[in-house]
Amino acid sequence: MSADGPATPDGRVRCGWAESSQLYRDYHDQEWGRPLHGDDALFERMSLEAFQSGLSWITILRKRPAFRSAFAGFSIERVAEFDDADVERLMADPGIVRNRAKVVSCIGNAKVARELDTSLDKLIWSFAPRPHARPRTLSDVPAVTSESTALAKELKRRGFRFVGPTTAYALMQATGMVNDHLADCWVDAHA
């Protein structure tokens, strides 16, 4: 099956991973793989991808409104000002993933992003690979690429944490740097 699943009641064929819930369908149809720009928007996606590490993406999507509230809408300027009291507030918030290392790294990443000599947007998008043919099956989608490895290395060099090559590739997919919607999927993110 090229899209790893049949057409749904709405008549649309989607990437197979998007069919298990309405929340996944909405995210797939409206956000995933569509080009995203803006420092705060990219900081949010980078942060959520880091929080997702070791968990299912549906967990993060369900908690996304709470994450946005807890992390001041992922405003780099505001999160960079968080202090120890904010860390404790976040660790007591059942609406988010309460992993101290991830919470502390998110705040640290905001501080790094605030001090960049370029915009976070320009930095991340400078690693966008050349467009490639859309994958035919989910097994054709890589977990890591040379570009995601290079992005992760540069982010780490600049002081970012919790953004390894696999997380960097997921970020590239989520923000439309790559179009990994399957060939038969109705979404053409770059059209």
Secondary structure, 3 states (H helix, E strand, C coil): CCCCCCCCCCCCCCCHHHHCCHHHHHHHHHCCCCCCCCHHHHHHHHHHHHHHCCCCHHHHHHHHHHHHHHCHHHCHHHHCCCCHHHHHHHHCCCCCCCCHHHHHHHHHHHHHHHCCCCCHHHHHHCCCCCCCCCCCCHHHCCCCCHHHHHHHHHHHHHCCCCCCHHHHHHHHHHCCCCCCCCCCCCCCCCC
